[in-house]
Amino acid sequence: MKRIDAIWRHETYQSCLKKLNAWEEKREFCRHTPEHFLDVARITWILALEAGIPAKKEIIYAAGLLHDIGRFRQYEEGIPHEQASVRIAEGILRDCGFEESEREQVLELIQSHRTKQQEKSLSGLFYKGDKLSRNCFSCPVRDKCDWPEEKKNLSIGI
């Protein structure tokens, strides 16, 4: 997955990741780290395989790496992070050789990752993968979390 490695090495991506890490350094709740990004991609890929939904692995991994990359702009400017992430991702995807139709797919997953979707769709699986990537069932500050109970991952099983 050369294009996924190219996203990771992209100067803009690394700059945004550095800003995000600085903003979340002391965050008490789940952080938006490369581990989270990859967990979302891996879980979504597994869900797609299990559901028999045709999907390109690179599309899922690109969306996983990029879906929260604009969160620092939410902290700085109040822009919803899915919108900020779409804006940032578009140029990175173009620079990394993703065709227009592929960029559209990735950007749709990023844009819709905070809104529950039809579960039989790739967007629905990406939403679910994002939620399942959080181990709320073992979180020491779960009671202080402002996530609604229906979004929390309260069991180990998928």
C-alpha positions in Angstrom: 0.0 0.0 0.0 2.5 2.6 -1.3 -0.1 5.4 -1.4 -1.0 4.8 2.3 2.7 5.1 3.2 2.8 8.3 1.1 -0.1 9.7 3.1 1.8 9.0 6.3 5.0 10.7 5.0 3.2 13.6 3.5 4.5 16.9 4.9 1.0 18.4 5.4 -0.2 15.2 7.2 2.8 15.2 9.5 2.3 18.9 10.2 -1.4 18.4 11.1 -0.6 15.3 13.2 2.0 17.3 15.2 -0.6 20.1 15.9 -3.2 17.5 16.8 -0.8 15.8 19.2 0.0 19.1 20.9 -3.6 19.9 21.4 -4.4 16.5 22.8 -1.3 15.9 24.9 -3.2 16.2 28.2 -6.6 15.1 26.9 -8.2 12.9 29.5 -10.4 11.0 27.1 -9.6 9.0 23.9 -6.9 10.6 21.9 -6.8 10.9 18.2 -3.6 9.1 17.5 -2.1 7.0 14.7 -3.1 4.0 16.7 -6.7 5.1 16.6 -6.5 5.9 12.9 -5.2 2.5 12.1 -7.6 0.7 14.5 -10.5 2.3 12.6 -9.1 1.2 9.3 -8.4 -2.4 10.5 -11.7 -2.8 12.1 -13.6 -1.4 9.1 -11.6 -3.6 6.8 -12.6 -6.7 8.9 -16.2 -5.6 9.0 -16.3 -5.1 5.2 -14.8 -8.6 4.6 -17.2 -10.2 7.0 -20.2 -8.4 5.5 -19.1 -9.2 1.9 -19.1 -5.5 1.0 -16.8 -4.9 -1.9 -14.2 -2.3 -0.9 -10.7 -1.3 -1.7 -8.3 -1.7 1.3 -6.5 1.5 0.3 -9.7 3.5 0.4 -10.5 2.3 3.9 -6.9 2.9 5.2 -6.7 6.3 3.6 -10.0 7.3 5.3 -8.7 5.8 8.6 -5.5 7.8 8.5 -7.3 11.0 7.5 -10.7 11.0 9.2 -9.6 13.0 12.3 -6.6 14.8 11.0 -8.4 18.1 11.0 -9.4 17.9 14.7 -6.8 20.5 15.6 -8.8 23.0 13.5 -11.9 22.2 15.6 -9.8 23.1 18.7 -8.3 26.2 17.2 -11.2 27.6 15.1 -14.4 25.7 16.0 -14.7 24.1 12.6 -16.3 20.6 12.8 -13.4 18.2 12.5 -14.9 16.1 9.7 -15.2 19.2 7.6 -11.7 20.3 8.4 -10.4 16.8 7.7 -12.1 16.7 4.3 -10.4 19.9 3.3 -7.0 18.7 4.4 -7.4 15.2 3.0 -8.3 16.4 -0.5 -4.9 17.8 -1.3 -3.0 15.0 0.4 -5.0 12.4 -1.5 -4.3 14.2 -4.8 -0.6 14.4 -4.0 -0.5 10.7 -3.2 -1.9 9.6 -6.5 -5.6 8.8 -5.7 -7.9 9.2 -8.7 -10.9 11.5 -8.5 -13.4 8.6 -7.9 -11.2 7.2 -5.1 -10.8 10.7 -3.5 -14.6 11.0 -3.6 -15.0 7.7 -1.8 -12.4 8.6 0.9 -13.9 12.0 1.4 -17.4 10.6 1.8 -16.2 8.2 4.5 -14.4 11.1 6.3 -17.4 13.5 6.0 -19.9 11.0 7.3 -17.9 9.2 10.0 -19.7 11.0 12.8 -23.2 10.3 11.6 -24.8 6.8 12.0 -25.3 5.3 8.5 -27.0 2.3 7.0 -24.9 -0.5 8.4 -24.8 -2.4 5.1 -22.9 0.4 3.5 -19.2 1.1 3.6 -20.0 4.4 5.3 -22.0 2.6 8.0 -19.2 0.1 8.6 -16.7 3.0 8.8 -18.9 4.7 11.4 -19.1 1.4 13.3 -15.3 0.9 13.0 -14.7 4.3 14.5 -16.9 3.6 17.5 -15.6 0.0 18.0 -12.0 1.4 18.0 -12.7 2.9 21.4 -12.4 0.7 24.4 -15.0 2.4 26.5 -15.7 -0.8 28.4 -12.4 -0.4 30.1 -12.0 3.4 30.2 -11.1 4.8 33.6 -12.9 8.1 32.9 -16.0 6.6 31.1 -18.4 8.2 33.6 -17.1 11.7 32.7 -17.3 11.1 29.0 -19.9 13.2 27.2 -20.5 10.6 24.4 -24.0 9.3 24.4 -24.3 5.7 25.7 -25.4 4.4 22.3 -22.0 5.6 20.8 -19.9 4.0 23.4 -18.2 0.7 22.8 -19.2 -1.1 26.0 -18.3 -4.7 25.1 -15.3 -6.5 23.8 -17.1 -8.4 21.0 -17.7 -6.9 17.6 
